[in-house]
Amino acid sequence: MLSLLAVLLVLAIPVGAVVAIVAAVRRHQEDDPGQPEDRGQTVRRLFQYAVLLGLLIVAAMGLTGLLTPLFETGETLTRSDATLARDLTFTFIGLPLFLALGRWTLTRLSADPREVRSLGWTAYLTLATIISLLTAMTGLYGALTSLTGSGPLSGGSVATALVWTLVWALHQSLATRTTPDRRLRLVDLLGSLIGLGTAAVALVRLTAEALRQLFDLGGETIVVGTSTDGLLEAGVLLLIGAVVWSYYWLSNLAPSSRDTSWLGYVLLAGVGAGLVAALAALTYLGFDVLVWLIGDTRGATAEQHFSGLPGLVGTAVVGILVWWHHQAVLGAGRRHERTEVRRVYEYLMAGIGLVAAASGLTMVIVAIVEALAGDRDILVGVSTVNSLLAAITLLGVGVPVWWWHWRLAQRAAVADPVEELTSPTRRIYLVLLFGVIGVVAVIALLTGVYLLLEDVLANGFSAETLRGTRFALGILVSAGIVSAYHWTVFRGDRASAEALAASLGTGSAAQPATPAQPGAPVSRGPRVEVPGHVLLVGPADPAIAREVADRVGGSVELRRRLGDDVTPWSIEEVVAAIAAARASSDPDQSSELLVLSGPDGLQVIPLAPLEPPTGAPAQVSAPAR
């Protein structure tokens, strides 16, 4: 518990402080655009709130030390004079100073609205709330675990929980009453992250301990009377984390507006981290099973080989739960309309799956190179067969995740190329992918060439030279395959975007538009002058037929296609397809076009000119110009 909270504190506090400073400065500039901040006031606030935070910590430590003997259960209490003197000083000097400075601060907050929006007050509230929260959680864990019987009652833990919980409640109330809702965003984000991390780790421990008890996997370490200590400690930690997460996430953050910080927490801390944890655990779990069935166990017993099985199962279960909850809150994958948030979700999932699949492909190449170089271990304790099994496991886990989400994105690109191909999320995904692959490939190339030259200059080229460069070679080959595929996607997107821009008159080759005169009607879109007749076969949408007729300047006939796999019309896609078909046909010959909407997108089929029979559906023609 202490190590977990220490890690969370080390990660959360510096990041939170930096984000608070940047956000507060930006908001201050937005709130007071015409009133530059007096530098003297800024320096005064810096020292004022730094001293206030220091006095708060000193006073809380003194109170904790003085209250500790009240909760001790031992018959004798050993307490040094130096410790008592420190606690008395901290309490009777630090507490009055903190109360006096705090009262003066509240007076200024009430008198000057700029004080509430200042950087100092925001940073103080954030740091004081998060520090008190982490310290109170530590004290509560120690107090509750001692009460459950896993150890003697710790007076220090009880006092810490009592004092720092009061400190947290005080500052949380101050933040709610004195600070606008948007200023609480950072506290809610950090509190949700701390609660989620604590609850997830506790649930993994609880699941692992339950499996060990159920299947008696503890071996000789299980002692009569203490076998449930692990379950109780994990349950206490889960209770604390769940309470913190429920307050900050379910009550405060989840119902709030879905701004960038909200989406960042859900996508990175919830969806991304949950899926990564689940995939990693499932990969290790599948690898252990395959090695036990057909690999090289190095003579290990089943208990030794599967010693990490409970933890892997717990991590996989918790990771899936975290991912499922946050993607359900996000609504990704279940909305009919395609929003930018859904795109971010799909491309993020595709990227995670692609990393796992590329790692598996790298291990396949490494195993092949090792087999060609000779029968030696790739790693200490890992045979060539085991390495190949690890590759198969990574591919089996990563490829389905990547394929499923990438298929959704590609279907959207076919159904609505105007929106999807110009989406910033898709562009960032491809550019970021090429950037990461480029950096990895350069590092692998430098490493491989160095190892190659080092071995050649020392001993000459041999099988050991090939073995030494196997990982660099595997990374280079995998990076080349992944980048080659996505390069074709990138070029296809660019060509499609240019074709659409040219057909719609928005490309670089398009003629500059004539400025509209005042009172002139606004055109709904560029008009594509083409001869002939167009037959639309798909969903019954007369508005689409009228718009296409107005845009292409000819007669358009609409027929409804039966079936459930009919893709809705996209006016921009239909116009672009008609323009492309007309551009590739003989301009001297007038031909009809059949535009068919199917599950794989649009199909454009040229037809010989034919007069429609009597009783045919009404045609929609462009008005006379």
ABEGO torsion letter per residue (X at the ends): XAAAAAAAAAAAAAAAAAAAAAAAAAAAAAABAABBBBAAAAAAAAAAAAAAAAAAAAAAAAAAAAAAAAABABABBBBBAAAAAAAAAAAAAAAAAAAAAAAAAAAAAAABAAAAABAAAAAAAAAAAAAAAAAAAAAAAAAAAAAAGABBBBAAAAAAAAAAAAAAAAAAAAAAAABBAAAAAAAAAAAAAAAAAAAAAAAAAAAAAAAAAAAGAAEAABBBGAAAAAAAAAAAAAAAAAAAAAAAAAAAAAABBBBAAAAAAAAAAAAAAAAAAAAAAAAAAAAAAAAAAABBAGGBBAAAAAAAAAAAAAAAAAAAAAAAAAAAAAGBGABABBBAAAAAAAAAAAAAAAAAAAAAAAAAAAAAAAAAAEBBBABBGBBAAAAAAAAAAAAAAAAAAAAAAAAAAAAAAAABAAAAAABAAAAAAAAAAAAAAAAAAAAAAAAAAAAAAAAAAAAEBBAAAAAAAAAAAAAAAAAAAAAAAAAAAAAAAAAAAAAAAAAAGABAABBBBBBBBBGBBBBAEBBBBBBEBBBBBEBBBAAAAAAAAAAAGBBBBBBBBBEAABBBBBAAAAAAAAAAAAAABBAABBBBBBBBBBAAEBBBBBBBBBBBBBGBBBBBBBBBX
